Amino acid sequence: MNDHPTPNNPHADLSGTLSAAPPREILRCSFCSLGEGEVARLFEGYAGYICDECVDVCVQLLSDYDEMGLAPPKLRRPWYKKLFSHETGGLNVCSFNLHDRNNPQGDRLFPGNHAQICDKCVRACEVLKSTLVLGS
């Protein structure tokens, strides 16, 4: 008999019995820090997540600026840094889409606790959210 855990089963303890699998990490919104079970939907970017509620807040901010006849604050960066976002060192860069010359980043950036999202990606999440609601 073999009293040692089998090398094929990393969850077996020294007594040979199976232990519980390690808990799965809860995904959280990079803006409000609410977890998967606390929001209806989480949208994934390449460097963060945004929940449906934070998308609504960003959309509301954009519409409030429009109603007041004001333009939301724009990013203050030279045109060439918009094209070559890797030169910014991570500052003023959207965390949700890899923007490049063929897919430029939006002009407005909403900062979160652990990520940032541009107005173009907010609108894309809004469209996704509405299609998911209609499809349900």
A tleap script that builds the chain and sets N, CA, C and O, in Angstrom:
source leaprc.protein.ff14SB
mol = sequence {
  NMET ASN ASP HIE PRO THR PRO ASN ASN PRO
  HIE ALA ASP LEU SER GLY THR LEU SER ALA
  ALA PRO PRO ARG GLU ILE LEU ARG CYS SER
  PHE CYS SER LEU GLY GLU GLY GLU VAL ALA
  ARG LEU PHE GLU GLY TYR ALA GLY TYR ILE
  CYS ASP GLU CYS VAL ASP VAL CYS VAL GLN
  LEU LEU SER ASP TYR ASP GLU MET GLY LEU
  ALA PRO PRO LYS LEU ARG ARG PRO TRP TYR
  LYS LYS LEU PHE SER HIE GLU THR GLY GLY
  LEU ASN VAL CYS SER PHE ASN LEU HIE ASP
  ARG ASN ASN PRO GLN GLY ASP ARG LEU PHE
  PRO GLY ASN HIE ALA GLN ILE CYS ASP LYS
  CYS VAL ARG ALA CYS GLU VAL LEU LYS SER
  THR LEU VAL LEU GLY CSER
}
set mol.1.N position { 0.840 -1.186 0.000 }
set mol.1.CA position { 0.000 0.000 0.000 }
set mol.1.C position { 0.873 1.233 0.000 }
set mol.1.O position { 1.980 1.232 0.539 }
set mol.2.N position { 0.384 2.238 -0.585 }
set mol.2.CA position { 1.105 3.491 -0.669 }
set mol.2.C position { 0.484 4.465 0.317 }
set mol.2.O position { -0.678 4.844 0.169 }
set mol.3.N position { 1.271 4.884 1.350 }
set mol.3.CA position { 0.761 5.805 2.362 }
set mol.3.C position { 0.997 7.267 2.004 }
set mol.3.O position { 0.643 8.151 2.783 }
set mol.4.N position { 1.578 7.538 0.861 }
set mol.4.CA position { 1.908 8.909 0.467 }
set mol.4.C position { 0.890 9.419 -0.536 }
set mol.4.O position { 0.294 8.633 -1.273 }
set mol.5.N position { 0.686 10.740 -0.570 }
set mol.5.CA position { -0.236 11.291 -1.565 }
set mol.5.C position { 0.266 10.964 -2.966 }
set mol.5.O position { 1.470 10.933 -3.218 }
set mol.6.N position { -0.660 10.725 -3.852 }
set mol.6.CA position { -0.256 10.431 -5.218 }
set mol.6.C position { 0.219 11.719 -5.878 }
set mol.6.O position { -0.365 12.780 -5.661 }
set mol.7.N position { 1.275 11.632 -6.682 }
set mol.7.CA position { 1.782 12.851 -7.321 }
set mol.7.C position { 0.793 13.433 -8.322 }
set mol.7.O position { 0.894 14.608 -8.674 }
set mol.8.N position { -0.165 12.627 -8.789 }
set mol.8.CA position { -1.135 13.124 -9.758 }
set mol.8.C position { -2.246 13.938 -9.114 }
set mol.8.O position { -2.986 14.632 -9.811 }
set mol.9.N position { -2.375 13.862 -7.779 }
set mol.9.CA position { -3.441 14.588 -7.105 }
set mol.9.C position { -2.856 15.562 -6.087 }
set mol.9.O position { -2.549 15.160 -4.964 }
set mol.10.N position { -2.696 16.822 -6.451 }
set mol.10.CA position { -2.084 17.796 -5.543 }
set mol.10.C position { -2.961 18.124 -4.342 }
set mol.10.O position { -2.469 18.721 -3.386 }
set mol.11.N position { -4.255 17.754 -4.353 }
set mol.11.CA position { -5.144 18.077 -3.246 }
set mol.11.C position { -5.224 16.962 -2.206 }
set mol.11.O position { -5.991 17.065 -1.249 }
set mol.12.N position { -4.446 15.908 -2.382 }
set mol.12.CA position { -4.438 14.838 -1.386 }
set mol.12.C position { -3.493 15.237 -0.258 }
set mol.12.O position { -2.387 15.715 -0.511 }
set mol.13.N position { -3.925 15.042 0.981 }
set mol.13.CA position { -3.047 15.372 2.107 }
set mol.13.C position { -2.202 14.141 2.448 }
set mol.13.O position { -2.288 13.125 1.759 }
set mol.14.N position { -1.398 14.223 3.493 }
set mol.14.CA position { -0.483 13.137 3.840 }
set mol.14.C position { -1.206 11.857 4.217 }
set mol.14.O position { -0.615 10.782 4.108 }
set mol.15.N position { -2.443 11.919 4.649 }
set mol.15.CA position { -3.176 10.709 5.001 }
set mol.15.C position { -3.769 10.035 3.771 }
set mol.15.O position { -4.339 8.948 3.875 }
set mol.16.N position { -3.642 10.664 2.615 }
set mol.16.CA position { -4.140 10.086 1.384 }
set mol.16.C position { -5.564 10.485 1.058 }
set mol.16.O position { -6.078 10.101 0.008 }
set mol.17.N position { -6.223 11.251 1.932 }
set mol.17.CA position { -7.593 11.673 1.660 }
set mol.17.C position { -7.581 12.962 0.849 }
set mol.17.O position { -6.612 13.720 0.870 }
set mol.18.N position { -8.647 13.185 0.154 }
set mol.18.CA position { -8.737 14.391 -0.671 }
set mol.18.C position { -9.132 15.571 0.194 }
set mol.18.O position { -10.030 15.468 1.030 }
set mol.19.N position { -8.465 16.676 -0.007 }
set mol.19.CA position { -8.828 17.907 0.685 }
set mol.19.C position { -9.641 18.775 -0.272 }
set mol.19.O position { -9.668 18.522 -1.476 }
set mol.20.N position { -10.288 19.773 0.255 }
set mol.20.CA position { -11.102 20.662 -0.570 }
set mol.20.C position { -10.208 21.450 -1.518 }
set mol.20.O position { -9.070 21.782 -1.188 }
set mol.21.N position { -10.736 21.740 -2.692 }
set mol.21.CA position { -9.992 22.537 -3.665 }
set mol.21.C position { -9.823 23.948 -3.108 }
set mol.21.O position { -10.661 24.419 -2.340 }
set mol.22.N position { -8.744 24.618 -3.494 }
set mol.22.CA position { -8.554 25.979 -3.006 }
set mol.22.C position { -9.689 26.881 -3.480 }
set mol.22.O position { -10.182 26.713 -4.596 }
set mol.23.N position { -10.112 27.840 -2.646 }
set mol.23.CA position { -11.233 28.699 -3.035 }
set mol.23.C position { -10.871 29.555 -4.246 }
set mol.23.O position { -9.733 30.000 -4.390 }
set mol.24.N position { -11.856 29.775 -5.108 }
set mol.24.CA position { -11.668 30.592 -6.301 }
set mol.24.C position { -11.708 32.067 -5.900 }
set mol.24.O position { -12.535 32.476 -5.085 }
set mol.25.N position { -10.821 32.846 -6.471 }
set mol.25.CA position { -10.770 34.282 -6.170 }
set mol.25.C position { -12.009 34.969 -6.739 }
set mol.25.O position { -12.408 34.708 -7.873 }
set mol.26.N position { -12.608 35.843 -5.946 }
set mol.26.CA position { -13.797 36.578 -6.380 }
set mol.26.C position { -13.353 37.758 -7.231 }
set mol.26.O position { -12.497 38.544 -6.823 }
set mol.27.N position { -13.941 37.877 -8.417 }
set mol.27.CA position { -13.643 39.003 -9.296 }
set mol.27.C position { -14.364 40.228 -8.763 }
set mol.27.O position { -15.506 40.136 -8.312 }
set mol.28.N position { -13.699 41.378 -8.815 }
set mol.28.CA position { -14.250 42.619 -8.271 }
set mol.28.C position { -14.167 43.740 -9.295 }
set mol.28.O position { -13.271 43.769 -10.139 }
set mol.29.N position { -15.105 44.648 -9.204 }
set mol.29.CA position { -15.091 45.844 -10.038 }
set mol.29.C position { -13.883 46.691 -9.649 }
set mol.29.O position { -13.643 46.923 -8.465 }
set mol.30.N position { -13.134 47.145 -10.627 }
set mol.30.CA position { -11.949 47.962 -10.373 }
set mol.30.C position { -12.291 49.390 -9.993 }
set mol.30.O position { -11.395 50.178 -9.692 }
set mol.31.N position { -13.570 49.738 -10.001 }
set mol.31.CA position { -13.999 51.095 -9.702 }
set mol.31.C position { -14.670 51.197 -8.336 }
set mol.31.O position { -14.355 52.098 -7.559 }
set mol.32.N position { -15.598 50.276 -8.036 }
set mol.32.CA position { -16.316 50.342 -6.761 }
set mol.32.C position { -15.967 49.201 -5.817 }
set mol.32.O position { -16.392 49.204 -4.661 }
set mol.33.N position { -15.205 48.234 -6.290 }
set mol.33.CA position { -14.739 47.073 -5.518 }
set mol.33.C position { -15.848 46.099 -5.123 }
set mol.33.O position { -15.622 45.239 -4.271 }
set mol.34.N position { -17.033 46.208 -5.714 }
set mol.34.CA position { -18.072 45.216 -5.444 }
set mol.34.C position { -17.710 43.920 -6.157 }
set mol.34.O position { -17.137 43.939 -7.246 }
set mol.35.N position { -18.050 42.790 -5.530 }
set mol.35.CA position { -17.695 41.485 -6.069 }
set mol.35.C position { -18.753 40.914 -6.992 }
set mol.35.O position { -19.815 41.503 -7.194 }
set mol.36.N position { -18.437 39.742 -7.553 }
set mol.36.CA position { -19.307 39.073 -8.520 }
set mol.36.C position { -20.742 38.892 -8.026 }
set mol.36.O position { -21.677 39.153 -8.783 }
set mol.37.N position { -20.942 38.462 -6.808 }
set mol.37.CA position { -22.282 38.224 -6.293 }
set mol.37.C position { -23.031 39.479 -5.897 }
set mol.37.O position { -24.219 39.417 -5.580 }
set mol.38.N position { -22.356 40.618 -5.910 }
set mol.38.CA position { -22.963 41.869 -5.450 }
set mol.38.C position { -23.462 42.748 -6.588 }
set mol.38.O position { -24.167 43.726 -6.340 }
set mol.39.N position { -23.110 42.423 -7.835 }
set mol.39.CA position { -23.531 43.204 -8.993 }
set mol.39.C position { -24.160 42.264 -10.017 }
set mol.39.O position { -23.949 41.052 -9.970 }
set mol.40.N position { -24.924 42.823 -10.932 }
set mol.40.CA position { -25.584 41.992 -11.945 }
set mol.40.C position { -24.579 41.457 -12.966 }
set mol.40.O position { -24.619 40.278 -13.317 }
set mol.41.N position { -23.677 42.322 -13.443 }
set mol.41.CA position { -22.702 41.912 -14.461 }
set mol.41.C position { -21.364 42.603 -14.222 }
set mol.41.O position { -21.304 43.731 -13.733 }
set mol.42.N position { -20.295 41.899 -14.579 }
set mol.42.CA position { -18.952 42.468 -14.593 }
set mol.42.C position { -18.431 42.382 -16.025 }
set mol.42.O position { -18.475 41.320 -16.645 }
set mol.43.N position { -17.939 43.498 -16.543 }
set mol.43.CA position { -17.326 43.526 -17.866 }
set mol.43.C position { -15.817 43.483 -17.678 }
set mol.43.O position { -15.256 44.220 -16.867 }
set mol.44.N position { -15.174 42.611 -18.436 }
set mol.44.CA position { -13.737 42.403 -18.271 }
set mol.44.C position { -12.948 43.200 -19.299 }
set mol.44.O position { -13.254 43.171 -20.491 }
set mol.45.N position { -11.938 43.905 -18.830 }
set mol.45.CA position { -10.991 44.566 -19.698 }
set mol.45.C position { -9.673 43.834 -19.609 }
set mol.45.O position { -9.561 42.850 -18.877 }
set mol.46.N position { -8.681 44.290 -20.334 }
set mol.46.CA position { -7.407 43.590 -20.276 }
set mol.46.C position { -6.665 43.857 -18.971 }
set mol.46.O position { -5.748 43.112 -18.626 }
set mol.47.N position { -7.041 44.901 -18.241 }
set mol.47.CA position { -6.342 45.200 -16.983 }
set mol.47.C position { -7.310 45.552 -15.861 }
set mol.47.O position { -6.928 46.256 -14.925 }
set mol.48.N position { -8.545 45.084 -15.930 }
set mol.48.CA position { -9.488 45.374 -14.868 }
set mol.48.C position { -10.898 44.972 -15.232 }
set mol.48.O position { -11.148 44.446 -16.316 }
set mol.49.N position { -11.811 45.223 -14.321 }
set mol.49.CA position { -13.225 44.909 -14.492 }
set mol.49.C position { -14.042 46.146 -14.161 }
set mol.49.O position { -13.621 46.990 -13.370 }
set mol.50.N position { -15.230 46.245 -14.783 }
set mol.50.CA position { -16.171 47.309 -14.432 }
set mol.50.C position { -17.559 46.680 -14.359 }
set mol.50.O position { -17.945 45.892 -15.222 }
set mol.51.N position { -18.303 47.044 -13.312 }
set mol.51.CA position { -19.644 46.479 -13.127 }
set mol.51.C position { -20.669 47.307 -13.892 }
set mol.51.O position { -20.396 48.433 -14.308 }
set mol.52.N position { -21.853 46.727 -14.068 }
set mol.52.CA position { -22.916 47.408 -14.789 }
set mol.52.C position { -23.328 48.705 -14.097 }
set mol.52.O position { -23.725 49.661 -14.764 }
set mol.53.N position { -23.240 48.749 -12.773 }
set mol.53.CA position { -23.617 49.958 -12.037 }
set mol.53.C position { -22.629 51.097 -12.301 }
set mol.53.O position { -23.043 52.247 -12.446 }
set mol.54.N position { -21.344 50.798 -12.363 }
set mol.54.CA position { -20.347 51.834 -12.646 }
set mol.54.C position { -20.442 52.302 -14.094 }
set mol.54.O position { -20.188 53.471 -14.385 }
set mol.55.N position { -20.805 51.398 -15.006 }
set mol.55.CA position { -21.055 51.805 -16.393 }
set mol.55.C position { -22.198 52.814 -16.408 }
set mol.55.O position { -22.114 53.837 -17.088 }
set mol.56.N position { -23.268 52.530 -15.659 }
set mol.56.CA position { -24.401 53.462 -15.582 }
set mol.56.C position { -23.981 54.828 -15.051 }
set mol.56.O position { -24.437 55.858 -15.548 }
set mol.57.N position { -23.110 54.838 -14.039 }
set mol.57.CA position { -22.633 56.104 -13.471 }
set mol.57.C position { -21.861 56.892 -14.522 }
set mol.57.O position { -22.067 58.097 -14.667 }
set mol.58.N position { -20.976 56.225 -15.255 }
set mol.58.CA position { -20.190 56.912 -16.293 }
set mol.58.C position { -21.095 57.448 -17.397 }
set mol.58.O position { -20.911 58.575 -17.859 }
set mol.59.N position { -22.068 56.648 -17.819 }
set mol.59.CA position { -23.006 57.086 -18.852 }
set mol.59.C position { -23.807 58.283 -18.355 }
set mol.59.O position { -24.032 59.235 -19.102 }
set mol.60.N position { -24.239 58.238 -17.098 }
set mol.60.CA position { -24.992 59.355 -16.529 }
set mol.60.C position { -24.143 60.626 -16.478 }
set mol.60.O position { -24.635 61.717 -16.767 }
set mol.61.N position { -22.865 60.483 -16.110 }
set mol.61.CA position { -21.975 61.648 -16.095 }
set mol.61.C position { -21.840 62.254 -17.485 }
set mol.61.O position { -21.897 63.474 -17.640 }
set mol.62.N position { -21.662 61.406 -18.498 }
set mol.62.CA position { -21.554 61.910 -19.867 }
set mol.62.C position { -22.834 62.623 -20.294 }
set mol.62.O position { -22.767 63.673 -20.933 }
set mol.63.N position { -24.000 62.066 -19.952 }
set mol.63.CA position { -25.264 62.716 -20.343 }
set mol.63.C position { -25.506 63.998 -19.546 }
set mol.63.O position { -26.070 64.956 -20.076 }
set mol.64.N position { -25.082 64.027 -18.276 }
set mol.64.CA position { -25.226 65.260 -17.482 }
set mol.64.C position { -24.409 66.398 -18.085 }
set mol.64.O position { -24.874 67.536 -18.156 }
set mol.65.N position { -23.195 66.085 -18.515 }
set mol.65.CA position { -22.385 67.114 -19.167 }
set mol.65.C position { -23.064 67.600 -20.434 }
set mol.65.O position { -23.079 68.801 -20.706 }
set mol.66.N position { -23.636 66.672 -21.224 }
set mol.66.CA position { -24.324 67.062 -22.452 }
set mol.66.C position { -25.518 67.961 -22.149 }
set mol.66.O position { -25.729 68.964 -22.832 }
set mol.67.N position { -26.306 67.605 -21.122 }
set mol.67.CA position { -27.483 68.409 -20.761 }
set mol.67.C position { -27.104 69.814 -20.317 }
set mol.67.O position { -27.827 70.774 -20.583 }
set mol.68.N position { -25.966 69.929 -19.637 }
set mol.68.CA position { -25.524 71.244 -19.171 }
set mol.68.C position { -24.832 72.035 -20.269 }
set mol.68.O position { -24.489 73.201 -20.078 }
set mol.69.N position { -24.626 71.400 -21.422 }
set mol.69.CA position { -23.958 72.081 -22.520 }
set mol.69.C position { -22.457 72.199 -22.323 }
set mol.69.O position { -21.800 73.026 -22.954 }
set mol.70.N position { -21.926 71.371 -21.450 }
set mol.70.CA position { -20.492 71.393 -21.178 }
set mol.70.C position { -19.829 70.145 -21.739 }
set mol.70.O position { -20.452 69.090 -21.854 }
set mol.71.N position { -18.587 70.280 -22.077 }
set mol.71.CA position { -17.813 69.116 -22.505 }
set mol.71.C position { -17.142 68.519 -21.270 }
set mol.71.O position { -16.556 69.258 -20.479 }
set mol.72.N position { -17.215 67.195 -21.086 }
set mol.72.CA position { -16.498 66.588 -19.958 }
set mol.72.C position { -15.012 66.883 -20.068 }
set mol.72.O position { -14.502 67.080 -21.171 }
set mol.73.N position { -14.315 66.916 -18.952 }
set mol.73.CA position { -12.874 67.182 -19.011 }
set mol.73.C position { -12.181 66.200 -19.945 }
set mol.73.O position { -12.456 65.000 -19.923 }
set mol.74.N position { -11.291 66.720 -20.756 }
set mol.74.CA position { -10.544 65.888 -21.702 }
set mol.74.C position { -9.173 65.580 -21.141 }
set mol.74.O position { -8.664 66.267 -20.256 }
set mol.75.N position { -8.597 64.531 -21.681 }
set mol.75.CA position { -7.222 64.203 -21.319 }
set mol.75.C position { -6.303 65.257 -21.901 }
set mol.75.O position { -6.450 65.648 -23.059 }
set mol.76.N position { -5.390 65.701 -21.127 }
set mol.76.CA position { -4.423 66.684 -21.608 }
set mol.76.C position { -3.128 65.953 -21.943 }
set mol.76.O position { -2.238 65.801 -21.105 }
set mol.77.N position { -3.051 65.511 -23.180 }
set mol.77.CA position { -1.826 64.845 -23.615 }
set mol.77.C position { -1.634 65.124 -25.093 }
set mol.77.O position { -2.604 65.312 -25.827 }
set mol.78.N position { -0.395 65.149 -25.527 }
set mol.78.CA position { -0.111 65.455 -26.934 }
set mol.78.C position { -0.691 64.400 -27.873 }
set mol.78.O position { -0.900 63.256 -27.470 }
set mol.79.N position { -0.947 64.779 -29.109 }
set mol.79.CA position { -1.544 63.880 -30.089 }
set mol.79.C position { -0.723 62.625 -30.298 }
set mol.79.O position { -1.284 61.549 -30.504 }
set mol.80.N position { 0.614 62.741 -30.249 }
set mol.80.CA position { 1.446 61.566 -30.528 }
set mol.80.C position { 1.366 60.542 -29.399 }
set mol.80.O position { 1.598 59.356 -29.631 }
set mol.81.N position { 1.044 60.977 -28.181 }
set mol.81.CA position { 0.881 60.015 -27.089 }
set mol.81.C position { -0.466 59.304 -27.183 }
set mol.81.O position { -0.634 58.215 -26.633 }
set mol.82.N position { -1.430 59.918 -27.879 }
set mol.82.CA position { -2.686 59.226 -28.133 }
set mol.82.C position { -2.450 58.068 -29.101 }
set mol.82.O position { -3.057 57.004 -28.972 }
set mol.83.N position { -1.569 58.284 -30.063 }
set mol.83.CA position { -1.273 57.237 -31.042 }
set mol.83.C position { -0.367 56.158 -30.473 }
set mol.83.O position { -0.524 54.976 -30.782 }
set mol.84.N position { 0.578 56.569 -29.642 }
set mol.84.CA position { 1.550 55.635 -29.090 }
set mol.84.C position { 1.389 55.591 -27.575 }
set mol.84.O position { 2.213 56.135 -26.840 }
set mol.85.N position { 0.327 54.945 -27.116 }
set mol.85.CA position { -0.032 54.986 -25.702 }
set mol.85.C position { 0.998 54.304 -24.816 }
set mol.85.O position { 1.022 54.552 -23.610 }
set mol.86.N position { 1.862 53.441 -25.385 }
set mol.86.CA position { 2.879 52.795 -24.558 }
set mol.86.C position { 3.895 53.799 -24.035 }
set mol.86.O position { 4.617 53.500 -23.084 }
set mol.87.N position { 3.970 54.994 -24.643 }
set mol.87.CA position { 4.903 56.022 -24.187 }
set mol.87.C position { 4.432 56.724 -22.918 }
set mol.87.O position { 5.205 57.452 -22.295 }
set mol.88.N position { 3.182 56.517 -22.527 }
set mol.88.CA position { 2.660 57.232 -21.366 }
set mol.88.C position { 3.042 56.566 -20.053 }
set mol.88.O position { 2.850 57.146 -18.985 }
set mol.89.N position { 3.582 55.352 -20.123 }
set mol.89.CA position { 3.983 54.665 -18.902 }
set mol.89.C position { 2.799 54.225 -18.060 }
set mol.89.O position { 2.925 54.098 -16.842 }
set mol.90.N position { 1.648 53.988 -18.685 }
set mol.90.CA position { 0.488 53.517 -17.952 }
set mol.90.C position { -0.420 54.634 -17.453 }
set mol.90.O position { -1.552 54.364 -17.051 }
set mol.91.N position { 0.042 55.869 -17.469 }
set mol.91.CA position { -0.800 56.984 -17.040 }
set mol.91.C position { -1.692 57.410 -18.192 }
set mol.91.O position { -1.271 57.420 -19.349 }
set mol.92.N position { -2.918 57.758 -17.867 }
set mol.92.CA position { -3.877 58.219 -18.869 }
set mol.92.C position { -4.114 57.206 -19.978 }
set mol.92.O position { -4.273 57.577 -21.141 }
set mol.93.N position { -4.136 55.924 -19.618 }
set mol.93.CA position { -4.381 54.873 -20.588 }
set mol.93.C position { -5.577 54.052 -20.132 }
set mol.93.O position { -5.667 53.670 -18.965 }
set mol.94.N position { -6.487 53.782 -21.045 }
set mol.94.CA position { -7.663 52.974 -20.753 }
set mol.94.C position { -7.233 51.548 -20.412 }
set mol.94.O position { -6.373 50.973 -21.080 }
set mol.95.N position { -7.835 50.989 -19.377 }
set mol.95.CA position { -7.503 49.640 -18.925 }
set mol.95.C position { -8.396 48.575 -19.550 }
set mol.95.O position { -8.282 47.403 -19.193 }
set mol.96.N position { -9.272 48.942 -20.463 }
set mol.96.CA position { -10.260 48.000 -20.957 }
set mol.96.C position { -10.092 47.570 -22.391 }
set mol.96.O position { -10.702 46.583 -22.802 }
set mol.97.N position { -9.307 48.255 -23.155 }
set mol.97.CA position { -9.089 47.876 -24.541 }
set mol.97.C position { -7.678 48.300 -24.917 }
set mol.97.O position { -7.191 49.338 -24.469 }
set mol.98.N position { -7.040 47.506 -25.726 }
set mol.98.CA position { -5.717 47.883 -26.218 }
set mol.98.C position { -5.923 48.829 -27.392 }
set mol.98.O position { -6.201 48.396 -28.511 }
set mol.99.N position { -5.788 50.100 -27.131 }
set mol.99.CA position { -6.010 51.106 -28.158 }
set mol.99.C position { -4.722 51.325 -28.931 }
set mol.99.O position { -3.628 51.310 -28.367 }
set mol.100.N position { -4.871 51.528 -30.220 }
set mol.100.CA position { -3.719 51.798 -31.073 }
set mol.100.C position { -4.153 52.737 -32.191 }
set mol.100.O position { -5.215 53.356 -32.108 }
set mol.101.N position { -3.354 52.844 -33.213 }
set mol.101.CA position { -3.645 53.758 -34.313 }
set mol.101.C position { -4.973 53.413 -34.991 }
set mol.101.O position { -5.711 54.308 -35.403 }
set mol.102.N position { -5.281 52.106 -35.109 }
set mol.102.CA position { -6.510 51.681 -35.770 }
set mol.102.C position { -7.729 51.744 -34.847 }
set mol.102.O position { -8.864 51.741 -35.323 }
set mol.103.N position { -7.506 51.800 -33.553 }
set mol.103.CA position { -8.587 51.854 -32.564 }
set mol.103.C position { -8.195 52.859 -31.478 }
set mol.103.O position { -7.825 52.461 -30.374 }
set mol.104.N position { -8.272 54.147 -31.783 }
set mol.104.CA position { -7.807 55.145 -30.806 }
set mol.104.C position { -8.670 55.192 -29.553 }
set mol.104.O position { -9.869 54.914 -29.581 }
set mol.105.N position { -8.025 55.548 -28.468 }
set mol.105.CA position { -8.704 55.683 -27.175 }
set mol.105.C position { -9.616 56.896 -27.204 }
set mol.105.O position { -9.350 57.858 -27.924 }
set mol.106.N position { -10.689 56.855 -26.427 }
set mol.106.CA position { -11.583 58.000 -26.303 }
set mol.106.C position { -10.873 59.181 -25.641 }
set mol.106.O position { -9.796 59.029 -25.065 }
set mol.107.N position { -11.491 60.353 -25.732 }
set mol.107.CA position { -10.885 61.578 -25.198 }
set mol.107.C position { -11.055 61.733 -23.701 }
set mol.107.O position { -10.279 62.445 -23.064 }
set mol.108.N position { -12.062 61.075 -23.120 }
set mol.108.CA position { -12.335 61.220 -21.694 }
set mol.108.C position { -12.001 59.928 -20.975 }
set mol.108.O position { -12.253 58.838 -21.488 }
set mol.109.N position { -11.436 60.052 -19.790 }
set mol.109.CA position { -11.015 58.895 -19.019 }
set mol.109.C position { -11.638 58.960 -17.638 }
set mol.109.O position { -11.506 59.966 -16.941 }
set mol.110.N position { -12.313 57.897 -17.238 }
set mol.110.CA position { -12.918 57.808 -15.910 }
set mol.110.C position { -11.985 57.002 -15.014 }
set mol.110.O position { -11.743 55.825 -15.279 }
set mol.111.N position { -11.462 57.613 -13.966 }
set mol.111.CA position { -10.537 56.887 -13.082 }
set mol.111.C position { -11.280 56.040 -12.065 }
set mol.111.O position { -12.325 56.440 -11.551 }
set mol.112.N position { -10.736 54.877 -11.782 }
set mol.112.CA position { -11.270 53.997 -10.759 }
set mol.112.C position { -10.217 53.731 -9.705 }
set mol.112.O position { -9.136 54.321 -9.732 }
set mol.113.N position { -10.530 52.846 -8.780 }
set mol.113.CA position { -9.575 52.512 -7.734 }
set mol.113.C position { -8.351 51.787 -8.287 }
set mol.113.O position { -7.223 52.039 -7.865 }
set mol.114.N position { -8.592 50.884 -9.239 }
set mol.114.CA position { -7.504 50.053 -9.745 }
set mol.114.C position { -7.421 50.033 -11.263 }
set mol.114.O position { -6.625 49.276 -11.818 }
set mol.115.N position { -8.215 50.837 -11.946 }
set mol.115.CA position { -8.216 50.852 -13.408 }
set mol.115.C position { -8.824 52.164 -13.890 }
set mol.115.O position { -9.334 52.960 -13.101 }
set mol.116.N position { -8.759 52.370 -15.196 }
set mol.116.CA position { -9.352 53.544 -15.822 }
set mol.116.C position { -10.088 53.077 -17.068 }
set mol.116.O position { -9.715 52.076 -17.679 }
set mol.117.N position { -11.128 53.799 -17.441 }
set mol.117.CA position { -11.871 53.436 -18.649 }
set mol.117.C position { -12.175 54.692 -19.444 }
set mol.117.O position { -12.544 55.720 -18.877 }
set mol.118.N position { -12.018 54.604 -20.767 }
set mol.118.CA position { -12.282 55.763 -21.624 }
set mol.118.C position { -13.757 55.773 -22.021 }
set mol.118.O position { -14.457 54.770 -21.878 }
set mol.119.N position { -14.217 56.916 -22.520 }
set mol.119.CA position { -15.625 57.060 -22.870 }
set mol.119.C position { -16.040 56.105 -23.985 }
set mol.119.O position { -17.190 55.667 -24.005 }
set mol.120.N position { -15.150 55.771 -24.905 }
set mol.120.CA position { -15.493 54.816 -25.962 }
set mol.120.C position { -15.776 53.437 -25.377 }
set mol.120.O position { -16.714 52.767 -25.807 }
set mol.121.N position { -14.984 53.006 -24.409 }
set mol.121.CA position { -15.191 51.698 -23.790 }
set mol.121.C position { -16.432 51.699 -22.896 }
set mol.121.O position { -17.108 50.678 -22.776 }
set mol.122.N position { -16.735 52.837 -22.272 }
set mol.122.CA position { -17.979 52.947 -21.492 }
set mol.122.C position { -19.171 52.734 -22.416 }
set mol.122.O position { -20.096 51.993 -22.083 }
set mol.123.N position { -19.147 53.379 -23.567 }
set mol.123.CA position { -20.254 53.229 -24.529 }
set mol.123.C position { -20.339 51.781 -25.031 }
set mol.123.O position { -21.438 51.263 -25.228 }
set mol.124.N position { -19.202 51.133 -25.236 }
set mol.124.CA position { -19.202 49.733 -25.670 }
set mol.124.C position { -19.815 48.839 -24.590 }
set mol.124.O position { -20.588 47.933 -24.904 }
set mol.125.N position { -19.479 49.086 -23.328 }
set mol.125.CA position { -20.073 48.316 -22.222 }
set mol.125.C position { -21.569 48.568 -22.137 }
set mol.125.O position { -22.341 47.654 -21.845 }
set mol.126.N position { -21.983 49.817 -22.395 }
set mol.126.CA position { -23.407 50.156 -22.370 }
set mol.126.C position { -24.157 49.365 -23.448 }
set mol.126.O position { -25.249 48.856 -23.195 }
set mol.127.N position { -23.582 49.263 -24.632 }
set mol.127.CA position { -24.202 48.502 -25.714 }
set mol.127.C position { -24.261 47.024 -25.340 }
set mol.127.O position { -25.290 46.376 -25.532 }
set mol.128.N position { -23.166 46.490 -24.810 }
set mol.128.CA position { -23.155 45.092 -24.373 }
set mol.128.C position { -24.213 44.839 -23.308 }
set mol.128.O position { -24.920 43.832 -23.343 }
set mol.129.N position { -24.309 45.747 -22.380 }
set mol.129.CA position { -25.278 45.611 -21.286 }
set mol.129.C position { -26.693 45.578 -21.846 }
set mol.129.O position { -27.496 44.742 -21.430 }
set mol.130.N position { -27.015 46.466 -22.777 }
set mol.130.CA position { -28.368 46.510 -23.320 }
set mol.130.C position { -28.660 45.279 -24.166 }
set mol.130.O position { -29.797 44.807 -24.163 }
set mol.131.N position { -27.690 44.740 -24.886 }
set mol.131.CA position { -27.932 43.530 -25.679 }
set mol.131.C position { -28.078 42.317 -24.767 }
set mol.131.O position { -28.852 41.411 -25.076 }
set mol.132.N position { -27.348 42.279 -23.645 }
set mol.132.CA position { -27.485 41.167 -22.712 }
set mol.132.C position { -28.836 41.192 -22.029 }
set mol.132.O position { -29.415 40.139 -21.759 }
set mol.133.N position { -29.352 42.395 -21.742 }
set mol.133.CA position { -30.661 42.522 -21.092 }
set mol.133.C position { -31.756 42.112 -22.070 }
set mol.133.O position { -32.697 41.413 -21.692 }
set mol.134.N position { -31.636 42.546 -23.335 }
set mol.134.CA position { -32.645 42.201 -24.329 }
set mol.134.C position { -32.630 40.713 -24.634 }
set mol.134.O position { -33.680 40.123 -24.890 }
set mol.135.N position { -31.442 40.093 -24.609 }
set mol.135.CA position { -31.317 38.672 -24.910 }
set mol.135.C position { -31.758 37.773 -23.781 }
set mol.135.O position { -31.978 36.583 -24.003 }
set mol.136.N position { -31.897 38.303 -22.568 }
set mol.136.CA position { -32.286 37.484 -21.410 }
set mol.136.C position { -33.741 37.139 -21.410 }
set mol.136.O position { -34.214 36.456 -20.501 }
savepdb mol mol.pdb
quit
